[in-house]
Amino acid sequence: MGHPDRPSLRLTALLLSVFPALATAQQPPADGGNRLDTVTVSGTRLERDLADLPGAATVVDARQTQQGQPGLQLDESLARVPGLYLQNRYNFAQGLRLSSRGFGARAPFGVRGLRLNVDGFPETLPDGQSQVDAIDLDALESITVLRGPASVLYGNASGGVVDMTTRSGADLVYPQRFSVSGGSDGFRKTNLQLGGADGGNHHYLSLTGVRYQGQREQSEMEKYLLTSRVGRALSEHRDIEFFFTAMDTPTAQDPGGLTHAQVEQDRDQATRFANLLDAGQEVSQQRLGVLYRDRSLGGELRARAFVTQRDFTQQLPFPGSSLIDYERLFYGVRLEYVDRVQAFGLAHRFLVGVDADQQRDDRGRRSVNADGQVTGLTADEDQTATAGGVFVQTDTDLSDTLTLSLGARADRVRLDIDDDLLADGDNSGDQDFTESSYSAGLNWRYHPRHGVYATVSNAFETPTFTELANPSGAGGFNPDLEPQKALNREIGGRGQLGDRLFYELALFRVEVRDEITPYELGGRTFYDNAARTRRDGAELMLEHLTTDTLTLTLAYTYSDYQFQRFYDDQQDQDVSGNRLPGLPRHHLFAEAAWRGLDGLFLIANAQYSSDVFAENTNETEVDDYVVAGLRGGKAWRLNSGELTLHAGVNNLFDEEYFSNLRINANSDRPDPADRGYFEPAPGRHFYAGASYAW
């Protein structure tokens, strides 16, 4: 399934090339060198300097990390973040699988266990499911990733927060930009950006069209995106912004997961039924949001409101009850107030707020035979998820160097099903979850350039509507599936060594009760509660400004994630002590980026992932791999504009690896060799592009 000797050799060479440069970091350059900029973290809702945050966080400059990239998926920007593991980069019908400290790895499609926001508006539904397909990578300005339980911030989430900010017309160097790119496997992309500012008013618009044929059969994708924001200053202390995004995906095919024998026969094939049924999805989505800020009250009041419409149809890659459609309306409000106060002789900053969301799905499901003919209606129901939460956060300066951060939140999540298909009985029902969350952290700036922190927090994660499907076939909710609860304890530190090296280190333990885990029956995915799991890990990030033009980045994650107590009823085995499937014990990202003063750039990176298991029973081990990339380009100033050309190659060494594993797939089949776990990644592929800004 891989080449263990090749990844090991390449990893050794990679470390030998990176660490000598890092070893010079404790000696500041003779000329005083560069200093790393102060970074503000906004995803915590109570904004803080990164150096003052009692938790693990990484802020990514999206424009810089996307430089010379094809711009297909978020992994191009997030691969450098320790603690994150990304899969499913080339199956656009299933969507990018994003996990943080192991949370989210269970999702067969979309994202679970993390909160995703764009400009403060949620991409995460009240039931806990998220999609990333409507995010325009060309429009992103920055991405903040908070790792660890985040329920005290946003409610229903176990693993963390990915907070994205789009570009504003007030910050553009050039008001207009047009870009085209293309490459292997039928990749084509076009993007147009327009923006500008006039006094207190600003506007921004990004239009993107992308097509991708894919290396595997039945992998074609076509998508169009619109991202826009318009802002107006109402007075010196008040302003308002309007946001509108739209996405249309007429085609996103699904090639399905292959067995071991099929991979050996032809890595690029799709499954038989994926071809016969033309498996895939069609999606359209629009969102309108408004943000009002008022700083005339002493502190700052922020009020957000949004409404999202999504239409969806998907044919899964197998016959049976496999044709799904829904019409979704998702709307909500966010109210936050931030201020400062003196009490008990100490300075405090505080945030109080209220969140309220509702998701309404008109959902259907139909049965399809092996010839692709629709044979009947198997589900017709209205699903409603309502979530509300109240929260408070405080930062208290106990001294000039010691800050105490506290947070508390109360949430109620209600899930309702109104069954309109009564031929098999009325399967209507509802479930209510009332949860409380807390966090407490200390941050000690014991040196102007160094700080340490310790934090403890808890989190909850409800099952989604999809996960609550009843495996008994009786319809309605699975009565045995409960929310999972997490307790996180963490210590860490961050700072600078000399003037050129930024470091961040986090050590954590997360204990989870009633972990939600997937299994398959008859091709469909269902879910169980594992009794207990434990996640012990370490995350390290180093960024070294080796010279004024060369930056080296290293991100390493150690993950010891295992079931503590779990009897797998589906495979009739006790898997206590086994590793959580789909997650490597070691993951490494390394990059060397050279950016010349004349607009020339050259960037090389590599990722190493150690072996993983494909199911709870740890029967199928998938080999480790190293995948590398190289890209470069040049910018020229032309009169009042700028022309940029770039080219790159991904999977430089043509490594045979898997971009995705379908965890516990076909777990009802007794022989692991018959289970379709594997989605092979493309081999070596090239791309190139050009952009002109004026």
JOLIN-V9848 format. One record per residue. N is the residue number from 1. RES is the residue in one small letter. SS is DSSP state (2 for helix, 1 for strand, 0 for the rest). PSI is psi as a letter, one per 40 degrees, with the letter a starting at -180 (999 if undefined). Layout:
[[N:RES:SS:PSI] [N:RES:SS:PSI]]
//
This chain:
[[1:m:0:e] [2:g:0:a] [3:h:0:g] [4:p:2:d] [5:d:2:d] [6:r:2:d] [7:p:2:d] [8:s:2:d] [9:l:2:d] [10:r:2:d] [11:l:2:d] [12:t:2:d] [13:a:2:d] [14:l:2:d] [15:l:2:d] [16:l:2:d] [17:s:2:d] [18:v:2:d] [19:f:2:d] [20:p:2:d] [21:a:2:d] [22:l:2:d] [23:a:2:d] [24:t:0:e] [25:a:0:d] [26:q:0:e] [27:q:0:h] [28:p:0:i] [29:p:0:i] [30:a:0:d] [31:d:0:e] [32:g:0:d] [33:g:0:a] [34:n:0:i] [35:r:0:i] [36:l:0:h] [37:d:0:i] [38:t:0:h] [39:v:0:h] [40:t:1:h] [41:v:1:h] [42:s:0:e] [43:g:0:e] [44:t:0:e] [45:r:0:d] [46:l:0:h] [47:e:0:h] [48:r:1:i] [49:d:1:i] [50:l:2:d] [51:a:2:e] [52:d:2:e] [53:l:0:h] [54:p:0:g] [55:g:0:i] [56:a:1:h] [57:a:1:i] [58:t:1:h] [59:v:1:h] [60:v:1:h] [61:d:1:h] [62:a:2:d] [63:r:2:d] [64:q:2:d] [65:t:2:d] [66:q:0:e] [67:q:0:h] [68:g:0:e] [69:q:0:i] [70:p:0:d] [71:g:0:f] [72:l:0:d] [73:q:0:i] [74:l:0:d] [75:d:2:d] [76:e:2:d] [77:s:2:d] [78:l:2:e] [79:a:0:d] [80:r:0:e] [81:v:0:h] [82:p:0:i] [83:g:0:e] [84:l:1:i] [85:y:1:h] [86:l:1:h] [87:q:1:i] [88:n:0:f] [89:r:0:e] [90:y:0:e] [91:n:0:g] [92:f:0:e] [93:a:0:d] [94:q:0:d] [95:g:0:i] [96:l:0:h] [97:r:1:h] [98:l:1:h] [99:s:1:i] [100:s:1:h] [101:r:0:f] [102:g:0:e] [103:f:1:h] [104:g:0:e] [105:a:0:d] [106:r:0:e] [107:a:0:h] [108:p:0:d] [109:f:0:i] [110:g:0:a] [111:v:1:h] [112:r:1:i] [113:g:0:e] [114:l:1:i] [115:r:1:h] [116:l:1:h] [117:n:1:i] [118:v:1:h] [119:d:0:f] [120:g:0:e] [121:f:1:h] [122:p:1:h] [123:e:0:e] [124:t:1:h] [125:l:0:i] [126:p:0:d] [127:d:0:e] [128:g:0:e] [129:q:1:i] [130:s:1:i] [131:q:0:i] [132:v:0:e] [133:d:0:e] [134:a:0:e] [135:i:0:h] [136:d:0:h] [137:l:2:d] [138:d:2:e] [139:a:2:e] [140:l:1:h] [141:e:1:d] [142:s:1:i] [143:i:1:h] [144:t:1:h] [145:v:1:h] [146:l:1:h] [147:r:1:i] [148:g:0:i] [149:p:0:h] [150:a:0:e] [151:s:2:d] [152:v:2:e] [153:l:2:d] [154:y:2:e] [155:g:0:b] [156:n:0:g] [157:a:0:h] [158:s:0:d] [159:g:0:e] [160:g:1:a] [161:v:1:h] [162:v:1:h] [163:d:1:h] [164:m:1:i] [165:t:1:h] [166:t:1:i] [167:r:0:i] [168:s:0:i] [169:g:2:e] [170:a:2:e] [171:d:2:e] [172:l:0:h] [173:v:0:d] [174:y:0:h] [175:p:0:d] [176:q:1:i] [177:r:1:h] [178:f:1:h] [179:s:1:i] [180:v:1:i] [181:s:1:i] [182:g:1:i] [183:g:1:a] [184:s:0:i] [185:d:0:f] [186:g:0:f] [187:f:1:h] [188:r:1:h] [189:k:1:i] [190:t:1:h] [191:n:1:h] [192:l:1:h] [193:q:1:h] [194:l:1:i] [195:g:1:i] [196:g:1:i] [197:a:1:i] [198:d:1:h] [199:g:0:b] [200:g:0:e] [201:n:1:i] [202:h:1:i] [203:h:1:i] [204:y:1:i] [205:l:1:h] [206:s:1:h] [207:l:1:h] [208:t:1:h] [209:g:1:h] [210:v:1:i] [211:r:1:i] [212:y:1:h] [213:q:0:d] [214:g:0:i] [215:q:0:d] [216:r:0:i] [217:e:0:i] [218:q:0:f] [219:s:0:e] [220:e:0:i] [221:m:1:h] [222:e:1:h] [223:k:1:i] [224:y:1:h] [225:l:1:i] [226:l:1:h] [227:t:1:h] [228:s:1:i] [229:r:1:i] [230:v:1:h] [231:g:1:i] [232:r:1:h] [233:a:1:h] [234:l:0:d] [235:s:0:a] [236:e:0:d] [237:h:0:e] [238:r:1:h] [239:d:1:i] [240:i:1:i] [241:e:1:i] [242:f:1:h] [243:f:1:h] [244:f:1:h] [245:t:1:i] [246:a:1:i] [247:m:1:h] [248:d:1:h] [249:t:1:g] [250:p:1:d] [251:t:1:h] [252:a:1:g] [253:q:1:i] [254:d:0:h] [255:p:0:e] [256:g:0:i] [257:g:0:h] [258:l:1:i] [259:t:0:i] [260:h:2:d] [261:a:2:d] [262:q:2:d] [263:v:2:d] [264:e:2:d] [265:q:2:d] [266:d:0:h] [267:r:0:d] [268:d:0:e] [269:q:0:i] [270:a:0:i] [271:t:0:i] [272:r:2:d] [273:f:2:d] [274:a:2:d] [275:n:2:d] [276:l:2:d] [277:l:0:e] [278:d:0:f] [279:a:0:i] [280:g:1:a] [281:q:1:i] [282:e:1:h] [283:v:1:i] [284:s:1:i] [285:q:1:i] [286:q:1:i] [287:r:1:h] [288:l:1:h] [289:g:1:i] [290:v:1:h] [291:l:1:h] [292:y:1:h] [293:r:1:h] [294:d:1:h] [295:r:0:f] [296:s:0:e] [297:l:0:e] [298:g:0:d] [299:g:0:a] [300:e:1:h] [301:l:1:h] [302:r:1:h] [303:a:1:h] [304:r:1:i] [305:a:1:i] [306:f:1:i] [307:v:1:h] [308:t:1:h] [309:q:1:h] [310:r:1:h] [311:d:1:h] [312:f:1:h] [313:t:1:h] [314:q:1:h] [315:q:1:h] [316:l:0:i] [317:p:0:f] [318:f:0:i] [319:p:0:i] [320:g:1:a] [321:s:1:g] [322:s:1:e] [323:l:1:h] [324:i:1:i] [325:d:1:i] [326:y:1:i] [327:e:1:h] [328:r:1:h] [329:l:1:h] [330:f:1:h] [331:y:1:i] [332:g:1:i] [333:v:1:i] [334:r:1:h] [335:l:1:h] [336:e:1:i] [337:y:1:h] [338:v:1:h] [339:d:1:i] [340:r:1:i] [341:v:1:i] [342:q:1:h] [343:a:1:h] [344:f:0:f] [345:g:0:e] [346:l:1:i] [347:a:1:h] [348:h:1:i] [349:r:1:i] [350:f:1:i] [351:l:1:h] [352:v:1:i] [353:g:1:i] [354:v:1:h] [355:d:1:i] [356:a:1:h] [357:d:1:i] [358:q:1:h] [359:q:1:h] [360:r:1:h] [361:d:1:h] [362:d:1:h] [363:r:1:h] [364:g:1:i] [365:r:1:h] [366:r:1:i] [367:s:1:i] [368:v:1:h] [369:n:0:i] [370:a:0:e] [371:d:0:e] [372:g:0:e] [373:q:0:h] [374:v:1:h] [375:t:1:e] [376:g:1:i] [377:l:1:h] [378:t:1:e] [379:a:1:h] [380:d:1:h] [381:e:1:i] [382:d:1:h] [383:q:1:h] [384:t:1:h] [385:a:1:h] [386:t:1:h] [387:a:1:h] [388:g:1:i] [389:g:1:i] [390:v:1:i] [391:f:1:i] [392:v:1:i] [393:q:1:i] [394:t:1:i] [395:d:1:h] [396:t:1:h] [397:d:1:g] [398:l:0:d] [399:s:0:a] [400:d:0:d] [401:t:0:e] [402:l:1:h] [403:t:1:h] [404:l:1:h] [405:s:1:h] [406:l:1:i] [407:g:1:i] [408:a:1:i] [409:r:1:i] [410:a:1:h] [411:d:1:i] [412:r:1:h] [413:v:1:h] [414:r:1:h] [415:l:1:h] [416:d:1:i] [417:i:1:h] [418:d:1:h] [419:d:1:h] [420:d:0:e] [421:l:0:g] [422:l:0:e] [423:a:0:d] [424:d:0:f] [425:g:0:i] [426:d:0:h] [427:n:0:f] [428:s:0:i] [429:g:1:i] [430:d:1:i] [431:q:1:h] [432:d:1:h] [433:f:1:h] [434:t:1:h] [435:e:1:i] [436:s:1:i] [437:s:1:i] [438:y:1:i] [439:s:1:i] [440:a:1:h] [441:g:1:i] [442:l:1:h] [443:n:1:h] [444:w:1:h] [445:r:1:g] [446:y:1:e] [447:h:1:i] [448:p:0:d] [449:r:0:e] [450:h:1:i] [451:g:1:i] [452:v:1:i] [453:y:1:i] [454:a:1:i] [455:t:1:i] [456:v:1:h] [457:s:1:i] [458:n:1:i] [459:a:1:i] [460:f:1:i] [461:e:1:h] [462:t:0:i] [463:p:0:i] [464:t:0:i] [465:f:0:d] [466:t:0:d] [467:e:0:d] [468:l:0:e] [469:a:1:h] [470:n:0:h] [471:p:0:e] [472:s:0:e] [473:g:0:e] [474:a:0:e] [475:g:0:i] [476:g:0:a] [477:f:1:i] [478:n:0:h] [479:p:0:e] [480:d:0:e] [481:l:0:h] [482:e:0:i] [483:p:0:i] [484:q:1:i] [485:k:1:h] [486:a:1:i] [487:l:1:h] [488:n:1:h] [489:r:1:h] [490:e:1:i] [491:i:1:i] [492:g:1:a] [493:g:1:i] [494:r:1:i] [495:g:1:a] [496:q:1:h] [497:l:1:h] [498:g:0:a] [499:d:0:e] [500:r:0:e] [501:l:1:h] [502:f:1:h] [503:y:1:i] [504:e:1:h] [505:l:1:h] [506:a:1:h] [507:l:1:h] [508:f:1:i] [509:r:1:h] [510:v:1:h] [511:e:1:h] [512:v:1:h] [513:r:1:i] [514:d:1:f] [515:e:1:h] [516:i:1:h] [517:t:1:i] [518:p:1:i] [519:y:1:i] [520:e:1:i] [521:l:1:h] [522:g:0:f] [523:g:0:e] [524:r:1:i] [525:t:1:h] [526:f:1:i] [527:y:1:i] [528:d:1:i] [529:n:1:h] [530:a:1:i] [531:a:1:d] [532:r:1:i] [533:t:1:i] [534:r:1:h] [535:r:1:h] [536:d:1:h] [537:g:1:i] [538:a:1:h] [539:e:1:h] [540:l:1:h] [541:m:1:h] [542:l:1:h] [543:e:1:h] [544:h:1:h] [545:l:1:g] [546:t:0:d] [547:t:0:a] [548:d:0:e] [549:t:0:e] [550:l:1:h] [551:t:1:h] [552:l:1:h] [553:t:1:h] [554:l:1:h] [555:a:1:h] [556:y:1:h] [557:t:1:h] [558:y:1:h] [559:s:1:h] [560:d:1:g] [561:y:1:h] [562:q:1:i] [563:f:1:h] [564:q:1:d] [565:r:1:h] [566:f:0:h] [567:y:1:h] [568:d:1:g] [569:d:0:d] [570:q:0:d] [571:q:0:e] [572:d:0:f] [573:q:1:i] [574:d:1:h] [575:v:0:e] [576:s:0:h] [577:g:0:e] [578:n:0:i] [579:r:1:i] [580:l:0:h] [581:p:0:i] [582:g:0:e] [583:l:0:h] [584:p:0:i] [585:r:0:d] [586:h:1:h] [587:h:1:h] [588:l:1:h] [589:f:1:h] [590:a:1:h] [591:e:1:i] [592:a:1:h] [593:a:1:h] [594:w:1:h] [595:r:1:h] [596:g:0:i] [597:l:0:e] [598:d:0:e] [599:g:0:e] [600:l:1:h] [601:f:1:i] [602:l:1:h] [603:i:1:h] [604:a:1:h] [605:n:1:i] [606:a:1:i] [607:q:1:h] [608:y:1:h] [609:s:1:h] [610:s:0:i] [611:d:0:i] [612:v:1:i] [613:f:1:i] [614:a:0:e] [615:e:0:i] [616:n:0:d] [617:t:0:e] [618:n:0:f] [619:e:0:d] [620:t:0:h] [621:e:1:h] [622:v:1:h] [623:d:0:i] [624:d:0:i] [625:y:1:i] [626:v:1:h] [627:v:1:h] [628:a:1:i] [629:g:1:i] [630:l:1:h] [631:r:1:i] [632:g:1:i] [633:g:1:a] [634:k:1:h] [635:a:1:h] [636:w:1:h] [637:r:1:h] [638:l:1:h] [639:n:0:b] [640:s:0:e] [641:g:1:a] [642:e:1:h] [643:l:1:h] [644:t:1:h] [645:l:1:i] [646:h:1:i] [647:a:1:i] [648:g:1:i] [649:v:1:h] [650:n:1:i] [651:n:0:f] [652:l:0:d] [653:f:0:e] [654:d:0:f] [655:e:0:h] [656:e:0:h] [657:y:0:i] [658:f:1:h] [659:s:1:e] [660:n:1:i] [661:l:1:h] [662:r:0:g] [663:i:0:h] [664:n:0:f] [665:a:0:h] [666:n:0:f] [667:s:0:e] [668:d:0:e] [669:r:0:h] [670:p:0:d] [671:d:0:h] [672:p:2:d] [673:a:2:e] [674:d:2:e] [675:r:0:h] [676:g:0:g] [677:y:0:d] [678:f:1:h] [679:e:1:g] [680:p:1:i] [681:a:0:i] [682:p:0:i] [683:g:0:a] [684:r:0:h] [685:h:1:i] [686:f:1:i] [687:y:1:i] [688:a:1:i] [689:g:1:i] [690:a:1:i] [691:s:1:i] [692:y:1:h] [693:a:1:i] [694:w:0:999]]
//
